[in-house]
Amino acid sequence: MGRTALIVIDMLNTYEHDDAEALMASVRTALPGVEALLERARAVEAPVVYVNDNFGRWRSHHGEILDVALSGPHADLVEPIVPDAESLFVVKARHSVFYGTPLAYLLGQLGARRVVLCGQVTEQCVLYSALDAHIRHLGVVVATDAVAHIDAGLADAALRMMERNMAAELRPSGDIGFEEARSD
């Protein structure tokens, strides 16, 4: 048996980039699902790990990343999902939550054998993170109503790839539990 960890990908964001308008519209739709997952995971004390881009700020830490996002023009997209005191935080610099980070080690220490992915961007960071989780023999669940995209067509294709090629379970946030996962 193993634990299920909720991985919140790149949700602490200032939305100051070329694709921000398209992404923000999708984030507004995904935000209630992310909030619901956070509430459910916290209620049963499942590990919650925020993995966030450092946006090229190489001296940054989680508090600074959060402060910058909360002081930006789109703080309303961050405030509902602010990490609580029990949340864990990993800083990344590339697309996958695993690439060049201690996340795999952290999940091992937590006894997590299954990850629930939510956040942004479905056709980029979520996709690559699902692949890296699958390669590490972790069970992968993608909360379909709690992931945001830039391009809807690419996001749909990415979800199909995750399901078919990575054995990811695609479920709405309301159908995702944080019970112990069976180890294969």
Secondary structure as UniProt FT lines:
FT   STRAND          2..9
FT   TURN            18..19
FT   HELIX           20..43
FT   TURN            44..45
FT   STRAND          48..53
FT   TURN            55..56
FT   TURN            58..59
FT   HELIX           62..70
FT   TURN            73..74
FT   HELIX           75..77
FT   HELIX           79..81
FT   TURN            85..86
FT   STRAND          88..92
FT   TURN            99..100
FT   HELIX           103..110
FT   STRAND          112..120
FT   HELIX           122..126
FT   HELIX           127..135
FT   TURN            136..137
FT   STRAND          139..148
FT   HELIX           152..166
FT   STRAND          169..171
FT   HELIX           173..175
//
